[in-house]
Amino acid sequence: MNRIKAVLEEKGIKQVWLADKLSKSFNTVNGYVQNRNQPSLEVLYEIAKILNVEIAELLIKKE
């Protein structure tokens, strides 16, 4: 499970924008956001960089 959806919502960023930045289809990114598919570590690091967050924020639930 990942927290990509929560981080996108916190930052007010749309999945379409993230898909464009990653050069991936909306369906691929939507799969990550809905936790149907998990991104590779490389893609997860790229997402963290694009969203300007630590990779742990994409993985660990905030307490």
Summary of the structure (lengths in Angstrom):
residues: 63
radius of gyration: 10.3
end to end distance: 16.0
largest distance: 32.1
contacts: 147
relative contact order: 0.22
helix: 63%
strand: 0%
